[in-house]
């Protein structure tokens, strides 16, 4: 698994850019609800005025505010924030820049501005009735007795109190209030004490309305002021929206590149690792499973990375960012968000608990389906010969149905997630509007704040929805990561030595090309040896044949030479060097191997013959084809050596494939030729002609030939014949020597050829 994460580290700079862009996108997305609220609350309801701090105010209005404020504010401090010119105070430019000072100034002026606003905007107040239209008049009526008591305490008689009280009421009625009137001061003080008990937000919002009136009196075009604010806020919103879109496009592009790079490198690493596998590793990991891991599993990880690089980073930033914004609002609706998050967590956990075990099963079922598909396709001739099409169809349908059932179950479980999330989202919206309406009615919240709260709530829920989308691919991707890691972390049984040695030359001085010294071999987890104490020598220019009954260990023996397996005991020497002491590339560079089952690659006949050297000249290709007896059918083809070969050589016969395989080994011009029962697909005539051509051409003059065969006619002229029986050497020598001294060989020989043919052979 560490190798897979190492691949991601190669693109760390792109990942850093992606994270930065996602943070920028989240910042833009989180800023939009606040600007929406400002446009509604400030731009529409407040006329573009953000705070109860007049930008310009007449001297008369300023004196009125300071008079009403009395000792509650420091008049000199307030005046120091303004510059007087032409009878109008203008707010100093540095005040707005100092946000704390600006906020404190607004808090100082709000209460006084609110009292003035209500006093000057409540016509129709009657001194004798309490219905006066509500507002400040209702409050004055409520505290009428307190005000009268205050007046009497100043020494006035009750008749004088009624007279002066009527004067104040008349002032309130006309809106022309004399705030210096002593009895007005008593009313102001009483009302001020009651207003202080209100929510500061209510006082602030009401004071902003008076700020707009102050701006009008100071000569400011309030309509233009409002439109300027709307255009400014709208323009900023457009910039944030464009920034969010640009970041989303770039992160999608970069994440896709990183995911594609990861998939490409993973496929390459996996294939390179598989190419180093010995035969034992293929026993542990089937070919069908390896194909699935290199394709389907890599695709799952690519899909996850393309989504995960964006959503795994973006969703938490958005979710916690929106939650932070909501908490800053200090609203009583936090319980709605808490309830929604808790329900979402419960749903996602439940889905994970149900679905994750099924994802493990899916990948195993995909392996099984691939295995059956591969068996059917490769064994199609046998299936047809035995009329087993229906049986194989049923076997495939059963595997396909198992996979389909599990996939349907997973999809049904996951399909419930999105409607459930949408239900939660809509339910949260209803709860927020219900609770928010009550707070708006109480004056504790503005409409814009409610809109912003809904948007932030949706962002929180959408963040969890994004994470829940990842939950669909995360379990399967995690399993795919693990399966790929199993291939990459698989311990290789056949490795290059840490300090390899080099071959001293073609055979060296007086050294045999190939030698087995007391070699034994046991398959992994087997109870008995497949080979025991095998010893023989094969010199340059010699042919060594290996013969024996089925299962005697012939192919196992020759597989030890190119190190498809490593000997359990003893040594296999090539040119006097233990094969374990040289690199696999050097060792296999000396060997031309022709397997029992020929394997061709898609391309042309020429490309298959010259497989060991892409730049092989024409002479070597044609010479190898002639020796292998392949030229006779190649020249009959329409395109000769450029005749196309389909995958596995399916468009040519078995004998032709075998001859091309032999030509491929001959063209390599190795020092050791291994024919692993390679002549079995050839007729007797072609077999004899090929062996004669090998001898006469001299291509094996400086090399040695190892022939594994079942036919006595193929091995009887070999310089040395080794007879294997149950993994042991039952006899070794020439054809004539074995006829006389080796009973297993003699029985095999007489079962295939007549006495006269056997006596003529091996001369």
C-alpha positions in Angstrom: 0.0 0.0 0.0 2.9 2.3 0.7 3.9 2.2 -3.0 0.4 3.4 -4.0 0.6 6.4 -1.6 4.1 7.0 -3.0 2.6 7.5 -6.4 0.3 10.3 -5.0 3.3 12.0 -3.4 4.9 12.3 -6.9 2.0 14.7 -7.7 2.2 16.5 -4.3 2.5 19.9 -6.0 -0.7 19.4 -8.0 -2.5 18.1 -4.9 -1.4 21.3 -3.0 -2.8 23.4 -5.8 -6.0 21.4 -5.7 -6.3 21.9 -1.9 -5.7 25.6 -2.3 -8.3 25.9 -5.1 -10.8 24.0 -3.1 -10.2 26.2 -0.1 -10.7 29.2 -2.3 -13.9 27.7 -3.8 -15.3 27.0 -0.3 -14.5 30.6 0.8 -16.4 31.9 -2.2 -19.3 29.6 -1.6 -19.5 30.5 2.0 -19.3 34.2 1.3 -22.4 34.2 -1.0 -25.1 33.7 1.7 -23.8 36.6 3.7 -23.9 38.9 0.7 -27.4 37.6 -0.1 -28.5 38.6 3.4 -26.9 42.0 3.1 -28.7 42.7 -0.2 -32.0 41.9 1.4 -31.5 43.4 4.8 -29.1 46.3 4.1 -29.8 47.0 0.4 -33.6 46.6 0.4 -34.8 47.1 3.9 -32.2 49.6 5.2 -31.7 51.6 2.0 -28.1 50.6 1.6 -27.0 51.8 5.1 -25.0 49.2 6.9 -24.7 50.7 10.4 -26.4 53.5 12.5 -23.4 55.8 11.8 -24.3 58.8 9.6 -21.8 59.6 6.9 -23.0 63.2 6.9 -25.2 64.9 9.5 -26.3 68.5 10.0 -25.2 70.4 13.0 -28.8 70.6 14.2 -29.3 66.9 14.1 -26.0 66.2 15.8 -26.9 68.6 18.7 -30.3 66.9 19.0 -28.6 63.5 19.3 -26.2 64.6 21.9 -28.9 66.4 23.8 -31.1 63.2 23.9 -28.1 61.0 24.8 -27.1 63.2 27.7 -24.5 61.5 29.9 -24.8 58.2 28.1 -22.2 59.1 25.6 -19.1 61.2 25.4 -20.0 64.1 23.2 -16.4 65.2 22.6 -15.5 61.7 21.5 -18.4 61.5 19.1 -17.6 64.9 17.6 -13.9 63.9 17.2 -15.0 61.3 14.7 -16.5 64.0 12.4 -15.3 67.1 10.6 -17.6 70.2 10.6 -17.8 72.1 7.3 -20.6 74.4 6.1 -23.0 73.4 8.9 -22.6 69.6 8.2 -20.6 67.1 10.0 -18.7 64.6 7.7 -17.5 61.2 9.1 -13.7 61.0 9.1 -12.3 58.4 6.6 -10.3 56.5 9.2 -13.2 55.7 11.4 -14.7 53.1 8.9 -11.3 51.5 8.6 -11.1 51.0 12.3 -13.9 48.5 12.5 -14.0 48.4 16.3 -14.2 52.2 16.6 -16.9 52.3 13.9 -19.0 49.7 15.7 -18.6 51.5 19.1 -19.7 54.7 17.5 -22.8 53.0 16.1 -23.7 51.5 19.5 -23.3 55.0 21.1 -25.6 56.8 18.6 -28.3 54.1 18.1 -30.4 54.7 21.2 -30.5 58.4 20.8 -31.3 58.2 17.1 -34.1 55.7 17.9 -35.7 58.0 20.4 -35.6 60.9 18.0 -37.0 58.8 15.2 -40.0 57.7 17.2 -40.6 61.2 18.6 -40.5 62.8 15.2 -42.4 60.1 13.3 -45.4 59.4 15.5 -48.2 61.8 14.5 -51.7 61.4 15.9 -50.7 61.0 19.5 -53.5 62.1 22.0 -52.8 63.2 25.5 -56.1 61.8 26.6 -56.2 58.5 24.9 -54.0 55.5 24.7 -54.9 54.3 21.2 -52.7 56.7 19.4 -51.6 54.3 16.7 -49.2 52.3 18.8 -45.4 52.6 18.8 -43.9 55.2 21.1 -47.4 56.6 22.0 -48.3 53.3 23.5 -45.2 53.3 25.6 -45.8 56.8 26.8 -49.4 55.9 27.8 -48.0 52.9 29.7 -45.6 55.0 31.6 -48.0 58.1 32.0 -48.2 57.7 35.7 -44.4 57.5 36.1 -44.0 60.6 34.0 -46.6 62.5 36.0 -44.8 61.5 39.2 -41.6 62.7 37.8 -43.1 66.1 37.0 -44.7 66.5 40.4 -41.3 65.6 42.1 -39.9 68.7 40.4 -42.3 70.9 42.4 -45.1 71.5 39.9 -48.7 71.2 41.0 -51.0 68.7 39.3 -52.7 71.4 37.2 -49.4 72.6 35.9 -48.4 69.0 35.2 -51.5 68.4 33.1 -50.8 71.6 31.2 -47.1 70.8 30.5 -47.9 67.2 29.7 -50.4 68.3 27.1 -47.7 70.6 25.6 -45.3 67.6 25.2 -48.1 65.5 23.7 -48.7 68.2 21.1 -45.1 68.3 20.2 -45.2 64.5 19.6 -48.3 64.9 17.6 -46.7 67.5 15.2 -43.3 65.9 15.2 -41.7 69.3 16.2 -40.2 68.2 19.5 -38.4 70.6 21.7 -35.9 68.2 23.4 -34.8 70.9 25.7 -38.2 71.1 27.4 -37.7 69.9 31.0 -40.7 67.6 30.8 -39.5 66.2 27.4 -36.4 65.2 29.2 -38.4 63.3 31.8 -40.3 61.5 29.0 -37.0 60.8 27.1 -35.4 59.4 30.2 -38.3 57.1 31.0 -38.6 55.8 27.4 -34.8 55.4 27.2 -34.8 53.1 30.2 -37.5 51.0 28.7 -35.8 50.8 25.2 -32.6 49.6 26.8 -34.3 46.4 27.7 -34.9 45.6 24.0 -32.6 43.4 21.9 -29.7 45.5 20.6 -30.4 44.2 17.1 -33.9 45.8 17.2 -32.5 49.1 18.4 -29.8 49.0 15.7 -32.2 48.2 12.9 -34.6 51.0 14.0 -31.7 53.5 14.3 -30.6 52.8 10.8 -34.0 54.1 9.6 -33.2 57.4 11.3 -29.8 57.4 9.7 -31.5 57.4 6.3 -33.5 60.5 7.4 -30.4 62.1 8.6 -28.7 61.5 5.3 -31.6 63.1 3.5 -31.4 66.3 5.7 -27.6 66.4 5.1 -28.2 66.5 1.3 -27.2 62.9 0.4 -29.1 61.2 -2.5 -30.3 58.2 -0.5 -31.8 56.5 -3.6 -28.4 56.6 -5.3 -26.8 55.5 -2.0 -29.0 52.5 -2.0 -28.4 51.6 -5.7 -24.6 52.0 -5.2 -24.7 49.5 -2.4 -26.8 47.1 -4.4 -24.5 47.2 -7.4 -21.4 46.9 -5.2 -22.7 43.9 -3.3 -24.1 42.3 -6.5 -20.8 42.8 -8.3 -18.9 41.2 -5.4 -21.3 38.3 -5.5 -20.7 37.8 -9.2 -17.0 37.8 -8.6 -17.3 35.2 -5.9 -19.6 33.1 -8.0 -17.1 33.3 -11.0 -14.2 32.5 -8.6 -16.1 29.5 -7.3 -16.9 28.3 -10.8 -13.3 28.7 -12.0 -11.9 26.9 -9.0 -14.4 24.0 -9.5 -13.4 23.7 -13.2 -9.7 23.7 -12.4 -9.9 21.3 -9.5 -12.0 18.9 -11.6 -9.4 19.1 -14.3 -6.4 18.7 -12.0 -8.0 15.9 -9.9 -8.8 14.0 -13.1 -5.1 14.3 -14.2 -3.9 13.1 -10.9 -6.3 10.2 -10.9 -5.4 9.3 -14.5 -1.7 9.4 -13.7 -2.3 7.2 -10.6 -4.2 4.7 -12.7 -1.6 4.6 -15.4 1.3 4.2 -13.0 -0.6 1.6 -10.9 -1.4 -0.5 -14.0 2.3 -0.3 -15.0 3.6 -1.1 -11.5 1.2 -4.1 -11.3 2.1 -5.4 -14.7 5.8 -5.0 -14.0 5.4 -6.9 -10.7 3.4 -9.7 -12.4 6.1 -10.0 -15.0 8.5 -10.8 -12.1 6.2 -13.5 -10.7 7.5 -17.0 -10.6 5.1 -19.8 -11.3 4.4 -20.2 -7.6 3.0 -16.7 -7.4 0.5 -17.5 -10.2 -0.7 -20.4 -8.1 -1.6 -18.0 -5.3 -3.2 -15.3 -7.5 -5.0 -16.6 -10.5 -4.7 -15.1 -14.0 -8.4 -14.1 -13.9 -7.9 -12.3 -10.6 -4.8 -10.5 -11.8 -6.7 -9.3 -14.9 -9.5 -7.9 -12.7 -6.9 -6.2 -10.4 -5.1 -4.6 -13.3 -8.4 -3.3 -14.9 -11.5 -3.2 -12.8 -9.7 -2.5 -9.5 -7.5 0.2 -11.0 -10.6 1.8 -12.5 -12.4 1.8 -9.1 -9.4 3.6 -7.5 -9.2 6.1 -10.4 -12.9 6.9 -10.0 -12.5 7.4 -6.3 -9.5 9.6 -6.6 -11.1 11.8 -9.2 -14.1 12.3 -6.8 -12.2 12.0 -3.6 -9.5 14.6 -4.2 -12.3 17.2 -4.6 -15.1 16.0 -2.3 -13.0 14.7 0.6 -11.3 18.1 1.0 -14.1 20.4 -0.2 -17.0 18.9 1.8 -15.4 19.2 5.2 -14.3 22.7 4.6 -17.8 23.7 3.4 -19.5 21.8 6.2 -17.4 23.2 9.1 -17.2 26.6 7.4 -21.0 26.9 7.2 -21.3 25.6 10.7 -18.9 28.3 11.9 -20.9 30.9 10.1 -24.2 29.7 11.6 -22.7 29.7 15.1 -21.5 33.3 14.7 -25.1 34.3 14.0 -25.9 33.4 17.6 -29.3 32.2 16.6 -31.7 30.0 18.6 -32.0 27.8 15.5 -28.8 25.8 16.1 -30.8 22.9 17.3 -32.2 22.4 13.8 -28.7 22.0 12.4 -27.7 19.7 15.2 -30.8 17.5 14.6 -30.1 17.3 10.8 -26.4 16.4 11.3 -27.3 13.7 13.8 -29.8 12.1 11.5 -27.4 12.2 8.6 -24.7 10.6 10.6 -27.0 7.8 11.6 -28.1 7.2 8.0 -24.6 7.2 6.6 -23.3 4.8 9.4 -26.2 2.5 8.8 -25.6 2.4 5.0 -21.9 1.7 5.6 -22.7 -1.1 8.0 -25.0 -2.7 5.5 -23.1 -2.1 2.2 -19.4 -2.5 3.0 -19.5 -6.4 3.4 -21.3 -6.6 0.1 -18.5 -4.6 -1.6 -16.0 -7.3 -0.5 -18.2 -9.9 -2.1 -18.6 -8.0 -5.3 -14.9 -8.1 -6.2 -14.7 -11.8 -5.5 -17.7 -12.4 -7.8 -16.1 -10.3 -10.5 -13.0 -12.5 -10.2 -15.2 -15.6 -10.5 -17.1 -14.2 -13.5 -13.8 -13.3 -15.3 -12.5 -16.8 -14.5 -15.5 -18.5 -16.0 -15.5 -16.2 -19.0 -11.9 -16.9 -19.7 -12.4 -20.7 -19.3 -15.3 -20.7 -21.8 -13.5 -18.5 -24.3 -10.2 -20.5 -24.2 -12.0 -23.8 -24.1 -14.6 -23.1 -26.7 -13.5 -25.9 -29.1 -13.7 -28.5 -26.3 -17.1 -27.1 -25.3 -18.4 -27.5 -28.8 -16.9 -30.9 -29.2 -18.7 -32.2 -26.1 -21.9 -30.2 -26.9 -21.7 -28.5 -23.5 -22.8 -25.1 -24.6 -25.9 -25.2 -22.5 -24.1 -26.4 -19.4 -21.5 -23.6 -19.8 -24.2 -21.1 -20.4 -25.9 -22.1 -17.2 -22.6 -21.9 -15.3 -22.0 -18.4 -16.7 -25.5 -17.3 -15.9 -25.2 -18.5 -12.3 -22.1 -16.5 -11.8 -23.6 -13.5 -13.6 -26.8 -13.8 -11.5 -24.8 -13.9 -8.3 -22.9 -10.7 -9.2 -26.1 -9.0 -10.4 -28.0 -9.8 -7.2 -25.3 -8.3 -5.0 -25.0 -5.2 -7.3 -28.7 -4.7 -7.2 -28.8 -5.0 -3.4 -26.0 -2.4 -3.1 -27.6 -0.1 -5.6 -31.0 -0.3 -3.8 -29.4 0.5 -0.5 -27.5 3.4 -1.9 -30.5 4.6 -3.9 -32.3 5.2 -0.6 -29.6 7.6 0.5 -30.3 10.4 -1.9 -34.1 10.6 -1.4 -33.5 10.4 2.4 -31.0 13.3 2.2 -33.4 15.4 0.1 -36.1 14.7 2.6 -33.9 15.9 5.5 -32.8 18.9 3.4 -36.5 19.9 2.8 -37.4 19.2 6.4 -34.6 21.3 7.7 -35.8 24.2 5.4 -39.3 23.9 6.8 -38.0 23.9 10.4 -35.8 26.9 9.8 -38.6 28.9 8.2 -41.0 28.0 11.0 -38.5 28.9 13.8 -37.2 31.9 11.8 -40.6 33.4 11.3 -41.2 33.5 15.0 -37.9 35.2 15.6 -38.6 37.7 12.8 -41.9 38.4 14.3 -40.2 39.0 17.7 -37.7 41.4 16.0 -34.7 39.2 16.9 -33.9 38.3 13.2 -34.1 39.9 9.8 -35.4 38.3 6.7 -32.0 38.4 5.1 -30.5 36.6 8.1 -33.1 33.9 7.7 -32.2 33.5 4.0 -28.5 33.2 4.9 -29.3 30.7 7.7 -31.2 28.5 5.2 -28.3 28.7 2.7 -25.7 27.8 5.3 -27.9 24.9 6.5 -28.2 23.7 3.0 -24.4 23.9 2.6 -23.9 21.9 5.7 -26.4 19.2 4.5 -24.9 19.3 1.0 -21.5 18.7 2.5 -22.7 15.5 4.1 -24.5 14.6 0.9 -21.2 14.9 -1.0 -19.6 12.7 1.6 -22.4 10.2 1.4 -21.8 10.1 -2.4 -18.3 9.2 -1.7 -19.5 6.4 0.6 -20.9 4.7 -2.6 -17.4 4.4 -4.1 -15.2 4.5 -1.0 -15.8 0.9 0.3 -15.3 -0.6 -3.2 -12.2 1.6 -3.8 -10.8 0.6 -0.4 -11.1 -3.0 -1.3 -9.6 -2.4 -4.8 -6.7 -0.5 -3.1 -6.2 -3.6 -0.9 -6.3 -6.0 -3.8 -3.8 -4.0 -5.9 -1.6 -3.7 -2.8 -1.7 -7.5 -2.4 -0.1 -7.8 -5.9 2.4 -5.1 -5.3 3.3 -6.4 -1.8 3.4 -10.0 -3.0 6.8 -11.6 -2.0 8.6 -12.7 -5.1 10.1 -16.2 -4.8 12.6 -15.8 -7.6 14.8 -12.7 -7.3 18.0 -11.3 -8.6 20.9 -11.7 -6.2 22.0 -8.7 -4.3 25.6 -9.0 -5.7 25.2 -10.7 -9.1 28.1 -12.2 -10.9 28.7 -12.2 -14.7 29.1 -15.2 -17.0 32.7 -15.8 -18.0 31.9 -16.7 -21.6 30.2 -19.3 -23.8 30.9 -22.3 -21.7 34.1 -21.0 -20.2 37.3 -23.1 -20.1 36.5 -26.8 -19.8 33.1 -26.0 -18.2 29.8 -27.5 -19.3 27.1 -25.2 -20.6 24.6 -26.8 -18.3 25.0 -28.9 -15.2 22.6 -30.2 -12.5 24.2 -31.1 -9.2 22.0 -33.0 -6.8 19.0 -30.9 -7.6 15.8 -31.5 -5.7 12.6 -29.5 -5.9 9.3 -29.4 -3.9 6.3 -27.4 -4.8 5.0 -25.0 -2.1 2.8 -26.8 0.5 3.5 -30.2 -1.2 4.3 -33.2 1.0 6.8 -34.8 -1.3 9.5 -33.7 -3.7 8.6 -33.3 -7.4 12.3 -33.9 -8.2 14.9 -35.7 -6.2 18.7 -35.7 -6.5 18.9 -34.9 -10.3 22.5 -34.7 -11.6 23.7 -34.5 -15.2 25.9 -32.5 -17.5 25.2 -31.0 -21.0 28.1 -29.7 -22.9 28.3 -27.4 -25.9 27.3 -29.1 -29.1 25.4 -31.8 -27.3 21.7 -32.7 -27.2 20.3 -33.9 -23.9 16.8 -35.5 -24.0 14.5 -36.0 -21.1 11.8 -38.6 -21.3 9.4 -40.1 -18.9 5.8 -40.8 -18.2 3.2 -38.1 -17.5 3.8 -36.5 -14.2 7.4 -37.7 -13.9 8.7 -34.1 -13.6 10.1 -33.4 -17.0 8.7 -29.9 -17.4 9.5 -29.1 -13.8 13.1 -30.0 -14.4 13.5 -27.7 -17.4 11.7 -24.9 -15.7 14.5 -24.8 -13.1 17.0 -23.7 -15.8 15.4 -20.3 -16.6 14.4 -20.0 -12.9 10.7 -20.2 -13.3 11.2 -22.0 -10.0 14.2 -22.2 -7.8 15.7 -25.6 -6.8 14.9 -26.5 -3.2 18.2 -28.4 -2.9 21.3 -28.6 -5.0 22.6 -26.4 -7.8 21.7 -25.6 -11.4 24.8 -24.3 -13.2 25.1 -22.5 -16.5 28.6 -22.0 -17.8 29.8 -23.0 -14.4 27.8 -20.4 -12.5 24.9 -21.1 -10.2 21.8 -19.6 -11.8 20.9 -18.0 -8.5 24.1 -15.9 -8.6 23.4 -14.1 -11.9 20.6 -11.7 -12.9 17.5 -13.2 -14.5 18.1 -11.0 -17.5 21.6 -12.4 -18.0 20.5 -15.9 -17.4 17.4 -15.8 -19.7 19.4 -14.0 -22.3 21.4 -17.3 -22.8 18.2 -19.4 -23.1 15.8 -20.1 -26.0 12.7 -21.5 -24.5 9.9 -23.2 -26.5 7.0 -24.2 -24.2 4.8 -27.2 -24.7 1.9 -24.9 -25.4 2.9 -22.3 -28.0 1.9 -18.7 -27.4 1.9 -16.1 -30.1 1.2 -12.4 -29.8 -1.0 -10.2 -32.0 1.0 -8.7 -34.8 2.6 -10.4 -37.8 4.5 -13.6 -38.4 7.7 -11.5 -38.7 7.1 -9.7 -35.4 6.6 -13.0 -33.6 9.8 -14.5 -35.1 11.8 -11.4 -34.2 10.2 -11.1 -30.8 13.6 -11.2 -29.0 15.0 -8.3 -31.0 12.7 -5.8 -32.6 15.4 -4.7 -35.0 16.3 -8.1 -36.2 17.5 -8.2 -39.8 15.6 -10.1 -42.6 18.3 -12.8 -42.9 17.9 -14.0 -39.3 14.2 -14.1 -39.6 14.1 -16.1 -42.8 16.9 -18.4 -41.6 15.0 -19.2 -38.4 11.8 -19.8 -40.4 13.6 -22.2 -42.7 15.1 -24.3 -39.9 11.8 -24.5 -38.0 10.1 -25.7 -41.2 7.8 -22.6 -40.9 8.7 -21.1 -44.2 6.8 -23.6 -46.2 3.5 -22.3 -44.9 4.6 -18.7 -44.5 5.3 -18.4 -48.3 1.8 -19.6 -49.0 0.3 -16.6 -47.1 -0.9 -13.6 -49.1 1.3 -11.2 -47.1 4.1 -13.7 -46.5 6.1 -12.7 -43.4 3.8 -9.7 -42.9 0.7 -11.9 -42.6 -1.4 -10.7 -39.5 -1.5 -12.9 -36.5 -4.5 -12.6 -34.2 -4.3 -12.8 -30.4 -2.8 -16.2 -29.3 -2.3 -17.1 -33.0 -5.9 -18.2 -33.3 -5.9 -17.7 -37.1 -3.3 -20.4 -37.7 -3.1 -24.1 -36.9 -1.5 -25.6 -33.8 1.4 -27.1 -35.8 2.0 -23.7 -37.5 2.0 -21.9 -34.1 4.5 -24.5 -32.8 6.9 -23.9 -35.7 6.7 -20.1 -35.3 7.5 -20.6 -31.6 10.5 -22.7 -32.5 11.6 -20.1 -35.1 11.3 -17.4 -32.4 13.8 -19.3 -30.2 16.2 -20.1 -33.0 16.2 -16.4 -34.2 17.3 -15.4 -30.7 20.5 -17.5 -31.3 20.8 -18.6 -27.6 23.4 -20.9 -26.0 20.9 -23.2 -24.4 17.8 -24.4 -26.4 15.0 -25.9 -24.3 12.3 -27.8 -26.2 9.6 -28.6 -23.7 7.7 -31.2 -25.6 7.7 -28.7 -28.4 7.6 -31.3 -31.2 4.3 -33.0 -30.0 2.2 -30.8 -32.3 4.3 -31.7 -35.4 3.9 -34.7 -37.6 6.7 -37.2 -37.8 7.9 -35.9 -41.2 8.1 -32.3 -40.0 9.6 -33.4 -36.7 12.4 -35.3 -38.4 13.0 -32.5 -41.0 13.2 -29.9 -38.2 15.7 -31.9 -36.1 17.8 -32.5 -39.2 17.8 -28.9 -40.1 18.9 -27.9 -36.6 21.8 -30.3 -36.8 22.9 -29.4 -40.4 22.5 -25.6 -39.9 25.0 -25.6 -37.1 23.0 -23.1 -35.0 23.4 -25.4 -32.0 27.0 -26.1 -32.7 28.2 -23.8 -29.8 25.2 -24.4 -27.7 23.4 -27.2 -26.0 19.9 -28.6 -26.7 17.6 -29.8 -24.0 14.6 -31.8 -25.4 11.6 -32.9 -23.4 9.6 -35.4 -25.4 7.2 -38.3 -25.3 8.3 -39.8 -28.6 11.2 -42.2 -28.7 11.8 -41.2 -32.3 12.4 -37.6 -31.2 15.1 -38.5 -28.5 16.7 -41.7 -29.8 19.5 -39.8 -31.6 20.3 -37.5 -28.6 23.8 -37.6 -27.1 22.3 -38.2 -23.7 18.9 -39.4 -22.7 17.7 -39.0 -19.1 14.8 -41.2 -18.1 12.7 -39.8 -15.2 10.4 -41.9 -13.1 8.4 -40.2 -10.3 10.9 -37.3 -10.1 14.0 -39.5 -10.0 16.6 -40.5 -12.6 15.7 -44.0 -13.6 18.4 -44.2 -16.2 20.8 -42.0 -18.2 22.8 -42.7 -21.3 22.5 -43.2 -25.1 19.6 -44.8 -26.8 21.4 -48.2 -27.1 22.7 -48.1 -23.5 19.2 -47.4 -22.2 17.6 -50.2 -24.3 20.0 -52.6 -22.6 20.0 -51.3 -19.0 16.8 -49.2 -18.4 13.6 -51.1 -18.1 11.2 -48.0 -18.1 12.9 -46.7 -21.3 12.8 -50.1 -22.9 9.1 -50.5 -22.2 8.3 -47.0 -23.6 10.5 -47.7 -26.7 9.0 -51.0 -27.6 5.5 -49.6 -27.1 6.1 -47.0 -29.8 8.6 -48.5 -32.4 9.4 -51.9 -33.7 12.5 -53.7 -32.8 14.1 -53.0 -36.2 13.4 -49.3 -35.9 14.9 -49.1 -32.5 18.0 -51.0 -33.5 18.5 -48.6 -36.5 18.2 -45.6 -34.1 20.9 -44.1 -31.9 23.7 -45.1 -34.2 
